[in-house]
Amino acid sequence: MADKQYDEVLNILKVRFEKNMNRHQHLSWMDVRNKLEASPAKLKSLLEMENTGGEPDVIDVDQSTGEYIFVDCAIETPKGRRSLCYDDEALSARKEHKPAGSALAMAAAIGIELLSEDEYRKLQQLGEFDLKTSSWIKTPHAIRKLDGALFMDRRYDHVFVYHNGAQSYYAVRGFRGLLRV
C-alpha cells in the first residue's frame, strides 16, 4: 500500500473514530492507531472495507486477545458488496442469471469475515443499521448443507434473522464485515 493511501485510511478512521465515540467510549485512538501501524495487512483490509462502502469503525476490543474489532458501520449494507449469493458453492449451483460473486469469497478476498448473528445484534445496539437493506450472516453448517443461508436486517424497530436459499441474491442484500486487529 502506498504511503499516501496509508495516511489517507488512517485519517478516515481517526475522523470516524472521533465522530462516533458512542461506539468505543473506553478506547483511545492512539492505542488503536499503534495497533494499526503494526499491522499493515489489516490496514489494507480496512482500506478495502472503506472502498466498498463499509465505513469501518472500532466497536469493541477482545479482552482475551487485546484485538480491536472493526465492523462495517455504514447505515445500509455496503454498496460495493451487494447482489451476491452466499458462497461459491451456491454461485456454482446457479444455472442462469449468476451474480458477480459470493459474499464469503469477497470477504475472504478483502481479509474479513461475515458477522455472526450475535455480532450483528451487537452492532444494532450501537445504532440503526440495514433499515432498507439486509446483510448475509455466518450460517450454521446444518442450515448451509440443506442449501440455506441466513441474513438479517432491522425493520419496525426490531432486528430480524431470516433464511433464504444460499443461491439467492438481491440488489439490496450484501454483507457486513468484521476485522480483528
C-alpha positions as CSV (number, residue, x, y, z in Angstrom):
1,M,0.0,0.0,0.0
2,A,1.4,3.4,-0.9
3,D,2.2,5.9,1.9
4,K,-0.5,8.2,0.6
5,Q,-3.2,5.5,0.9
6,Y,-1.8,4.5,4.3
7,D,-2.1,8.1,5.6
8,E,-5.5,8.6,4.0
9,V,-7.1,5.5,5.5
10,L,-5.6,6.3,8.9
11,N,-7.1,9.8,8.7
12,I,-10.5,8.5,7.6
13,L,-10.5,6.0,10.5
14,K,-9.4,8.7,13.0
15,V,-12.2,11.1,12.0
16,R,-14.8,8.4,12.1
17,F,-13.5,7.2,15.5
18,E,-13.7,10.7,17.0
19,K,-17.1,11.4,15.5
20,N,-18.6,8.2,16.9
21,M,-17.3,7.9,20.4
22,N,-20.5,6.1,21.5
23,R,-19.2,3.0,19.7
24,H,-16.0,2.8,21.7
25,Q,-16.2,5.1,24.7
26,H,-13.3,3.5,26.7
27,L,-10.8,3.2,23.8
28,S,-8.0,5.6,22.8
29,W,-7.4,6.5,19.2
30,M,-3.6,6.4,19.8
31,D,-3.8,2.8,21.1
32,V,-5.9,1.8,18.0
33,R,-3.5,3.7,15.7
34,N,-0.4,2.0,17.2
35,K,-2.0,-1.4,16.6
36,L,-2.9,-0.5,13.0
37,E,0.6,0.8,12.3
38,A,1.9,-2.6,13.4
39,S,-0.5,-4.4,11.1
40,P,-0.2,-3.1,7.5
41,A,-2.1,-6.1,6.0
42,K,-5.0,-5.3,8.3
43,L,-4.9,-1.7,7.3
44,K,-5.1,-2.8,3.7
45,S,-8.3,-4.8,4.6
46,L,-9.7,-1.7,6.3
47,L,-9.0,0.3,3.1
48,E,-10.9,-2.2,1.0
49,M,-13.8,-2.2,3.5
50,E,-13.8,1.6,3.1
51,N,-13.5,1.4,-0.7
52,T,-16.5,-0.9,-0.9
53,G,-18.7,1.4,1.2
54,G,-18.4,-0.2,4.6
55,E,-17.3,2.8,6.7
56,P,-15.5,0.5,9.2
57,D,-15.1,1.6,12.8
58,V,-13.9,0.1,16.1
59,I,-16.8,-1.3,18.1
60,D,-15.1,-3.4,20.7
61,V,-11.9,-4.9,22.0
62,D,-11.5,-8.6,22.7
63,Q,-10.3,-8.7,26.3
64,S,-8.7,-12.1,25.9
65,T,-6.6,-11.2,22.9
66,G,-6.3,-7.5,23.0
67,E,-7.6,-7.3,19.4
68,Y,-9.6,-4.3,18.3
69,I,-12.8,-5.3,16.5
70,F,-13.7,-3.3,13.4
71,V,-17.1,-3.7,11.8
72,D,-18.8,-2.0,8.8
73,C,-20.9,0.8,10.3
74,A,-22.4,2.2,7.1
75,I,-26.1,2.8,7.7
76,E,-27.0,0.4,4.9
77,T,-25.2,-2.7,3.8
78,P,-22.1,-1.6,1.8
79,K,-22.9,-0.7,-1.8
80,G,-19.8,-2.4,-3.2
81,R,-20.8,-5.7,-1.6
82,R,-24.4,-6.2,-2.7
83,S,-26.1,-8.6,-5.2
84,L,-24.0,-11.6,-4.1
85,C,-25.1,-15.1,-3.3
86,Y,-23.9,-16.6,0.0
87,D,-20.9,-18.7,-1.1
88,D,-19.1,-20.1,-4.1
89,E,-20.9,-23.4,-3.8
90,A,-24.2,-21.5,-4.2
91,L,-22.7,-19.5,-7.1
92,S,-21.6,-22.6,-8.9
93,A,-25.0,-24.2,-8.4
94,R,-26.8,-21.3,-10.2
95,K,-27.5,-22.3,-13.8
96,E,-28.5,-18.9,-15.1
97,H,-28.6,-15.2,-14.0
98,K,-25.5,-15.7,-11.9
99,P,-24.4,-12.8,-9.7
100,A,-20.9,-11.4,-9.9
101,G,-19.7,-13.4,-6.9
102,S,-20.4,-14.6,-3.4
103,A,-20.3,-12.9,0.0
104,L,-17.9,-15.5,1.5
105,A,-15.4,-15.2,-1.4
106,M,-15.5,-11.4,-1.4
107,A,-15.0,-11.4,2.4
108,A,-12.0,-13.7,2.1
109,A,-10.5,-11.6,-0.7
110,I,-10.8,-8.5,1.5
111,G,-9.4,-10.3,4.5
112,I,-12.5,-10.0,6.7
113,E,-15.3,-12.3,7.9
114,L,-19.1,-12.1,7.8
115,L,-20.7,-11.2,11.1
116,S,-22.4,-13.9,13.2
117,E,-25.9,-13.4,14.5
118,D,-24.6,-12.2,17.9
119,E,-22.1,-9.8,16.3
120,Y,-24.9,-8.4,14.1
121,R,-27.2,-7.9,17.1
122,K,-24.4,-6.2,19.0
123,L,-23.8,-3.8,16.1
124,Q,-27.6,-3.0,16.1
125,Q,-27.2,-1.9,19.8
126,L,-24.9,0.9,18.6
127,G,-27.3,2.4,16.0
128,E,-30.0,1.6,13.5
129,F,-28.5,-0.3,10.5
130,D,-30.0,-2.0,7.5
131,L,-33.3,-0.2,7.5
132,K,-33.7,-0.6,3.7
133,T,-31.1,-3.4,3.0
134,S,-30.2,-6.7,4.5
135,S,-26.9,-8.5,5.2
136,W,-25.8,-12.1,4.9
137,I,-24.5,-13.5,8.2
138,K,-22.4,-16.6,9.1
139,T,-24.7,-19.6,8.6
140,P,-24.5,-22.7,10.7
141,H,-23.3,-25.8,8.7
142,A,-26.6,-27.6,9.5
143,I,-28.5,-24.9,7.6
144,R,-26.0,-24.5,4.8
145,K,-25.8,-28.2,4.0
146,L,-29.5,-28.0,3.2
147,D,-28.8,-25.2,0.7
148,G,-30.0,-22.4,3.1
149,A,-28.3,-19.3,4.4
150,L,-29.2,-16.6,6.9
151,F,-29.5,-12.9,6.6
152,M,-30.6,-10.1,9.0
153,D,-32.0,-6.6,8.9
154,R,-33.8,-4.0,11.0
155,R,-37.5,-3.3,10.5
156,Y,-40.2,-1.9,12.7
157,D,-37.6,-1.1,15.3
158,H,-36.7,-4.8,15.7
159,V,-33.7,-6.9,14.4
160,F,-34.8,-9.9,12.4
161,V,-33.0,-13.0,11.2
162,Y,-34.3,-14.7,8.1
163,H,-33.5,-17.6,5.8
164,N,-33.2,-17.9,2.1
165,G,-31.6,-20.2,-0.4
166,A,-27.9,-19.6,-0.5
167,Q,-28.1,-19.2,-4.3
168,S,-30.4,-16.2,-4.0
169,Y,-29.2,-12.6,-4.4
170,Y,-30.8,-9.3,-4.3
171,A,-29.8,-5.7,-5.1
172,V,-30.4,-4.7,-1.5
173,R,-28.7,-7.7,0.1
174,G,-24.9,-7.8,0.8
175,F,-22.8,-8.4,3.8
176,R,-21.1,-6.6,6.6
177,G,-17.5,-7.5,7.5
178,L,-15.6,-7.9,10.8
179,L,-11.9,-7.5,11.1
180,R,-9.8,-8.2,14.2
181,V,-6.6,-6.1,14.6
